[in-house]
């Protein structure tokens, strides 16, 4: 049997809360089941804000800037992957650009993931409405199971 787990990360400690749970899941299922973990980071904001004397303007990143941002994301994912690989867990990394929730769903399909494991801030009510929730959007849009781990 072969299972694939997609773990979206955004570079925050909150997102990394999912990793110990994924590691535990892999350890419990091995060696009977071959498991591949894909760590994903989505670069979603392709502009930066500049203050001008009259107003604020959004300027798109240059190709060089975007290339550097992607490289930084990949280096982060490789750093996160290292301890998992040291425990003989098969880990791949992936960096995509676009809307976070949409790209997570697309990555799950592309990798053939059996489950998406991600953390959530656990916001509710007006705060959730105002800030939005990538985890909520993925949970309601995914055709495969989504394991959400609430950050403390």
URFEN-V518743 format. One record per pair of residues at least 4 apart in sequence whose C-alpha atoms are under 6 Angstrom apart, sorted by the first residue. I is the first residue (numbers start at 0). J is the second residue. D is the distance in Angstrom with one decimal. If there is no record, write none. Layout:
# URFEN-V518743
I_J_D + I_J_D
This chain:
# URFEN-V518743
0_32_5.2 + 1_32_5.8 + 1_33_4.8 + 1_34_5.8 + 2_34_4.8 + 3_34_5.7 + 3_35_4.8 + 3_36_5.9 + 3_112_4.6 + 3_113_5.3 + 4_36_4.8 + 4_112_5.4 + 4_114_5.2 + 4_115_5.8 + 5_36_5.9 + 5_37_4.9 + 5_115_4.7 + 6_38_4.9 + 6_39_6.0 + 6_115_6.0 + 6_116_5.1 + 6_117_5.8 + 7_38_5.9 + 7_39_4.6 + 7_40_5.8 + 7_117_6.0 + 8_14_5.3 + 8_39_5.9 + 8_40_5.2 + 9_40_5.7 + 13_150_5.8 + 14_118_5.2 + 17_117_5.5 + 17_118_5.2 + 17_148_5.9 + 28_32_5.6 + 35_89_5.0 + 35_90_5.9 + 36_90_4.8 + 37_90_5.7 + 37_91_4.6 + 37_92_5.5 + 38_92_4.8 + 39_92_6.0 + 39_93_4.8 + 39_94_5.8 + 40_94_5.0 + 41_94_5.8 + 41_95_4.8 + 41_96_5.4 + 41_99_5.6 + 42_96_4.7 + 43_96_5.8 + 43_97_4.8 + 43_98_5.3 + 43_99_5.9 + 45_59_5.8 + 45_60_5.9 + 46_57_5.8 + 46_58_5.2 + 46_59_4.1 + 46_60_5.5 + 47_57_5.5 + 47_58_5.5 + 48_56_5.7 + 48_57_4.6 + 49_55_5.6 + 49_56_5.2 + 50_55_4.5 + 51_55_5.7 + 60_64_5.6 + 76_80_6.0 + 83_88_5.5 + 84_88_4.9 + 98_102_5.9 + 100_133_5.3 + 100_137_5.4 + 102_106_5.9 + 106_110_6.0 + 107_111_5.9 + 107_112_5.0 + 114_143_5.9 + 114_144_5.0 + 114_145_5.7 + 115_145_4.7 + 116_145_5.9 + 116_146_4.6 + 116_147_5.9 + 117_147_5.1 + 118_147_5.3 + 118_148_4.4 + 118_149_5.5 + 119_149_4.9 + 119_150_6.0 + 120_149_6.0 + 120_150_5.5 + 121_149_5.8 + 122_127_5.1 + 123_127_4.8 + 125_129_5.9 + 126_130_5.9 + 127_131_5.3 + 134_138_5.9 + 137_141_5.6 + 138_145_5.9
